[in-house]
């Protein structure tokens, strides 16, 4: 009997969608945040150190993250080129 495959949006065995696949993350990693705003992680760190980047949050003692809403708000507030 086939098992439920939760790795895709809809199971190829039963057709049921997995709600976890449809949930947008609240927090992204530093690398993901840099990718979203088209910067290198080192440039994002430089901007953060100068207070010019979206606010970062500590996820653990050694890991930073960025709230996706903060990254989007920061992008929306950037002046047009």
KOLPALUM-837293 format. One record per residue: x, z, y of N, C-alpha, C in turn; residue in one letter. Coordinates in steps of 0.02 Angstrom, whole numbers, padded with zeros to 5 digits, always signed. Atoms other than C-alpha are relative to their C-alpha. Last residue first. Layout:
# KOLPALUM-837293
XZYXZYXZYa...
This chain:
# KOLPALUM-837293
-00062+00035-00018+00808-00464+02694-00013-00054+00051x-00007+00068+00026+00655-00351+02690+00065-00032+00024x+00017+00054-00048+00681-00167+02727+00008-00069-00032x-00060+00037-00021+00679-00046+02580-00021-00056+00048x-00019-00021-00068+00525+00068+02575+00061-00039+00026x+00052+00022-00047+00447-00020+02425+00020+00015+00073x-00002+00073-00007+00609-00001+02327-00050-00025+00052x-00062+00016-00035+00617+00186+02362+00005-00076+00011x+00011-00017-00071+00434+00205+02312+00061-00018+00041x+00046+00050-00029+00467+00113+02148-00013+00012+00074x-00037+00063-00003+00619+00221+02108-00044-00054+00032x-00048-00006-00056+00523+00379+02153+00040-00065+00008x+00038+00003-00063+00375+00328+02041+00047+00004+00060x+00016+00070-00011+00496+00294+01897-00039-00009+00065x+00071+00010+00010+00563+00470+01911-00016-00073+00018x+00036+00019-00061+00751+00457+01898-00073-00007-00017x+00051+00050+00008+00861+00539+01769-00032-00013+00067x+00043+00013-00057+01021+00638+01761-00053-00052-00018x+00035+00064-00005+01102+00706+01604-00047-00003+00060x-00045+00056-00012+01236+00838+01587-00034-00066+00013x-00060-00021-00036+01149+01007+01596+00044-00060+00020x-00035-00051+00039+00983+00928+01549+00062+00019+00040x+00038-00003+00062+00854+00815+01629+00029+00051-00048x-00040-00020+00058+00922+00843+01804-00047+00006-00060x+00018-00066+00026+00824+00745+01933+00044+00015-00061x-00012-00009+00072+00880+00603+02044-00023+00069-00021x-00022-00066+00024+00808+00561+02214+00007+00003-00076x+00058-00040+00019+00802+00375+02254+00025+00069-00025x+00033+00025+00061+00965+00319+02333-00064+00039-00013x+00035+00063-00016+01038+00339+02508-00038-00030-00058x+00070-00016-00018+01095+00521+02501-00042-00061+00016x+00007+00006-00073+01280+00473+02506-00071+00014+00024x-00047-00047-00031+01311+00535+02329-00005+00000+00075x+00027-00068+00011+01154+00444+02273+00045+00052+00033x+00057-00009-00047+01216+00281+02351-00030+00070-00006x-00028-00001-00068+01382+00298+02259-00055+00011+00051x-00030-00066-00009+01293+00342+02096+00029+00008+00070x+00056-00047-00006+01183+00186+02115+00027+00071+00010x+00026+00008-00068+01340+00083+02147-00059+00047+00012x-00049-00031-00046+01419+00153+01988-00023-00007+00073x+00006-00074+00002+01261+00117+01886+00049+00033+00048x-00039-00028+00054+01268-00065+01945-00010+00076+00000x-00064-00027-00020+01127-00121+02055+00038+00022-00062x-00052+00052-00002+00976-00231+02025+00066+00023+00030x-00011+00016-00071+00843-00100+02068+00059-00049+00009x+00063+00014-00034+00772-00092+01892+00009-00021+00073x+00023+00066+00021+00945-00106+01813-00064-00019+00037x-00045+00049-00031+01009+00042+01913-00023-00071-00016x+00017+00002-00072+00857+00144+01861+00043-00051+00036x+00064+00036-00007+00885+00097+01678-00020-00005+00073x-00013+00070+00016+01069+00149+01685-00064-00041+00010x-00037+00028-00056+01026+00313+01771+00013-00074-00010x-00070-00020-00004+00895+00348+01640+00034-00030+00061x-00047+00049+00029+00710+00326+01670+00071+00026+00008x-00069-00007-00022+00574+00457+01695+00042-00053-00034x+00002-00034-00065+00385+00443+01687+00070+00003+00030x-00039-00062-00006+00392+00314+01547-00006+00029+00070x-00059+00013-00042+00248+00189+01535+00039+00065+00008x-00011-00050-00051+00131+00220+01390+00064-00016+00038x+00032+00021-00062+00077+00065+01293+00012+00049+00058x-00031+00062-00022+00193+00084+01144-00027-00023+00067x-00067-00014-00026+00141+00266+01125+00034-00063+00026x+00005-00021-00070-00043+00214+01111+00069+00014+00029x-00033-00065-00006-00007+00120+00949+00001+00019+00073x-00053-00004-00051-00128-00022+00922+00026+00072+00003x+00009-00055-00047-00221-00036+00757+00057+00001+00051x+00025+00025-00064-00210-00209+00676-00010+00054+00052x+00070-00020-00010-00199-00135+00500-00029-00024+00066x+00036-00014+00062-00040-00208+00426-00074+00014+00012x+00011+00064+00036+00042-00294+00574-00039+00010-00064x-00028-00003+00068+00019-00136+00676-00016-00066-00036x+00053-00002+00050-00017-00176+00857+00032-00003-00069x+00062-00017-00035+00098-00138+01003-00059+00004-00047x+00027+00054-00041+00249-00138+00889-00064+00022+00033x-00053+00028-00042+00360-00004+00812-00024-00056+00046x+00010-00021-00070+00212+00099+00748+00052-00031+00047x-00060+00019-00036+00202+00009+00579-00010+00014+00074x+00011+00017-00071+00070+00095+00474+00066-00013+00034x+00002-00058-00046+00117+00092+00291-00011-00025+00070x-00041+00003-00059+00072-00048+00171-00008+00063+00043x+00042+00000-00059+00000+00000+00000+00044+00000+00062x
